[in-house]
């Protein structure tokens, strides 16, 4: 075969080539189903049955759109969201957003670590607080001492733990006709508790920390490849990268919503239908499943809590660190050694250890968890608004400003989130 024939020959699509397409989007989507998210979905299924399943179909295209936009901002500009906001928008806005993000992320870390400790106690007994400390320390050490390329591979394979929640459907009876009917024609309510739950679901699925993480991971991946450049400087790399981003994000968000759907469905057809509607934590949901769905469902649910926590805690701490570092122009890269990017790693350390300490504080973790999801829903609105402005800003995106279809999807997500938050406050004020 001559040189011309070799050049004309189409590239061979292999298993490894497809795996390489998955990265920031897959990890981001999987991290969305963290233990606190599992608790929120479990509460929704237990309390409202099948009547909240519609939210996951509604949020899927919105998640895809906004996460693709965040990834494109990072890949095109070569900077994370915080850096771009600092360069082009008022500093007070950035400071307030970062403070709220740190608050919500730290509470989320605490809730996730506590849930992991409680889940391990369910499986083998022992002290949940001791396990929580262990999980927090292990998570921190993984981020600080494992090289970025190897660390990302670990996170990528950890996404497989989500399959545990698909497995549960084989252990319980599911009335599919009723599920389809209730999903397409749910019995919605304007009661404050229902609206607040919808906000919590939206805040769990469309979370600000995911925007910051995916944009920054695009920058990290670009820095790890000697041939890669920001697309505004190397437009010839755009087509391949945009294709990768689209596939990666759609698959990641699809997996996220499918798993959330199964968690909500499982708790709806077991706990809700058996009158067990007062579920407050993911560990409590696992315990309640045991006498109804059996040991298999109990073990899968509990193991999934631990696995997703190990995936989510680094994402929560890392996204907070990226946001703070971008705000103050600190060097920030998981590929760098801690002695090089001290301030960046100090935020990761502080967020993780503070999360561990909160597990020992006399704070109601359930209320803190629910309200952290609500805070996420509230601050998502201005962040999404700014992201939409950035994605159409030629100084940031150059010739790669987002196309009309993605613009419609992004603004639709922003408006939908705003309406849900307004509805929540209206419900609170009317009671």
Buried (B, 14 or more C-beta within 10 A) or exposed (E): EEEEEEEEEEEEEEEEEEEEBBBBBBBBBBBBBBBBBBBBBBBBBBBBBBBBBBBBEBBBBBBBBBBBBBBBBBBBBBBBBBBBBBBEBEEEBBEEBBBBBBBBBBBBBBBBBBBBBBBBBBBEEEEBBEBBBBBBBEBBEBBBEBEBEEBBBEBBEBBEBBEBBBBBBEBBEBEEEBBEEBBEEBEEBEEBEBBBBBBBBBBBBBBBBBBBBBBBBBBBBBBBEEEBBBBBEBBEBBEEBBEBBBBBBBBBBBBBBBBBBBBBBBBBBBBBBEEBBEBBBBBBBBBBBBEBBEEBBBBBBBBBBBBBBBBBBBBBBBBBBBBBBBBBEBEBBBBBEBEEBEEBBBBBBBBBBBBBEBBEEEEEBBEBBBBBBBBBBBBBBBBBBBBBEBBBBEEBBBEBBBEEEBBEBBBBBBBBBBEBBEBBBEBEEEE
